[in-house]
Amino acid sequence: MTGRVLTLGEMCAWRAAAARQGRRVVLTNGCFDLLHAGHVHSFEVGRSFGECLLVGVNSDRSVAQLKGPGRPLVPEQERATLLAALRVVDAVTIFDDPTAVRLVEALRPDVYIKGADYAGAGPGGVDEARLPEAAAVRRGGGVVRLVPSVPGASTSALIAQLAGLARRGLDR
């Protein structure tokens, strides 16, 4: 079952089947407003920690809460569909909370991955204030792994670049 956009209930059933088969499940989540090389790198590295990769996508409402007015640029269903089309991604679900704590609690991943910008002094070298999902992962028996960032690859940088082009009239 590759490249599927599932409800949370379907994702939980998928995860349970993977566990019965002894497959190590990796989970990540984010807004993924503009897909870029940094995201793909994170998925590829993350997938190397297990046999399957599940991705949680913030809903439009939660992206607006987290990122502010004008975001997301791409609607949730389109973002989920793009991610599900990636060969490295096994399944995608959309969640409506500002954090992925409830998603982590429902799916109980073996490994949870996030970018290295979440590094800190907490258990496992994680900044728990910025990554509340870490405690939920550990309570479920999983581990958190931080993936190195790709220099210059960020949605914010892309948006700033596009805004600069538009200001100069180069958006035609």
Helices and strands as residue ranges (DSSP letters): E 4-6, H 8-20, E 25-30, H 37-47, E 52-58, H 60-67, H 76-84, E 91-95, H 101-107, E 111-115, G 116-118, G 123-125, H 133-139, E 143-147, H 155-167
